[in-house]
Amino acid sequence: MKQFIKIDFDGIDPEHGAPKPERVISGDPQFRTWNCDEAEGGIYAGIWEATPGKWRIAYDEWEYCHILSGRSIITEDGGEVHHVEAGDSFTLRPGFRGTWEVLETTRKEYVIRL
């Protein structure tokens, strides 16, 4: 088993997806996900991309994100509005509820712990 895994989506076919229709607020956001590594205990790392649109999000997992390209707005229910763009890093913790709006196709690296 390899002990060093480069987070790179060359040679990995992306999974295609979209938010559940009942969560979509505007647009027709589409997702591509390159899950590059996973480990015991529900840990995943890879790259995710979304096209413009706005949808409701609800996190039961912990996620670290690093924006590689694009611009988005993440708004917490009853709380702050966060503008994110290339170079920004942040975490979303279990219990986060709100919306994700992609203004310009956004690509991020992620590490998720279920």
N, C-alpha and C positions, 0 to 999 in steps of 0.2 A: 504494500500500500504506500502511496506517495505521502510524504510528510510536508511537501511544499506544493501548494496549488496556486497557480497564477490565475487571477480573476481576469479572464479574457474570453470573449464569446466566439472567437474564431473556431470553426468546426462544430459549434453547438447550434442545433436548430432551435429557434426561439419558440416558446409557447405563446400562442395568441389568445387574447382574452379581452374582456371589457367589463365595466362595472355591471352589476345586476340592473336590469332595466328600471326597477323601482327606485334605484338610488341615483339615477341620472337626473340632473337638474337642467343642464343645457348641453347642446352639441351632441357629438357622437364619438366620445373618447374611445380609443382603441389602445390596447396594451400589447407589448411584446416583452417577454421575460426570458432571460438567459440565466437559468439557475446553474451556477458554475461549481458549487460545492455544497455538501451537506454533511452534518456530523450527528452522532448520537445525541439525544436530548432535544431534538427539534431545532437545530441551528442550521441556517441556510445563508449562503452568500452568492451574490450575482449582480446582474445588471437588469434594470427595468426601464422601460420607455413608455410614455403615454402621449397621445395626440391631443389637440385642444378639446376642451369640454370641461364640465363641472359636475361633480357627483359627491354624494355623502360618503364619509368614511367613518369606520368604527374599528378601533384597534383593540384586540384582545392579547396581542403579542407585543414584544419590545422590538423596536427597529431602529438601527443606525442608518442614516442616509447621507450620501455625499453627492451633490448635484454636479453632473458632468457637463450638461448643456441644457439650454432652454430656460424658461421662466414660468413659475407657478405661484399661486397664492393658496396657502393653507390657513383655514380659519377655524378656530376652536369654538364650539358651541358656547355662546354667551361670553366669549373671551376675545383673545387677541387675534389679530390678522398678521400673518407672517408671509412676507414676500421672499421667495427663494429663487436663486439663480446659480449659474455655474460657479463653482468654488465654495458654495455654502455647505456646511455639515450640520446635522442636528439629529436628535433622537425623538421618537414618538413612543410614549409609554402606554402600557395596557390601560384602557379606560378612556383614551383620547377619542373624542367624538367631534365631528365637524364636517368641513367640506374641503375638497382638493379641487382647485381650478387650474387647469393647464392653459396658459396664455400662448405659449410657444412650445412646440413639442419638447418635452422634458425627458432627459435620460439621467438616471441615478445609479450609483453603486449602493448596494444594501447588504446589511447583515441583520438577520431576523432570528430572534429566540422565541420559540413558542412557549 
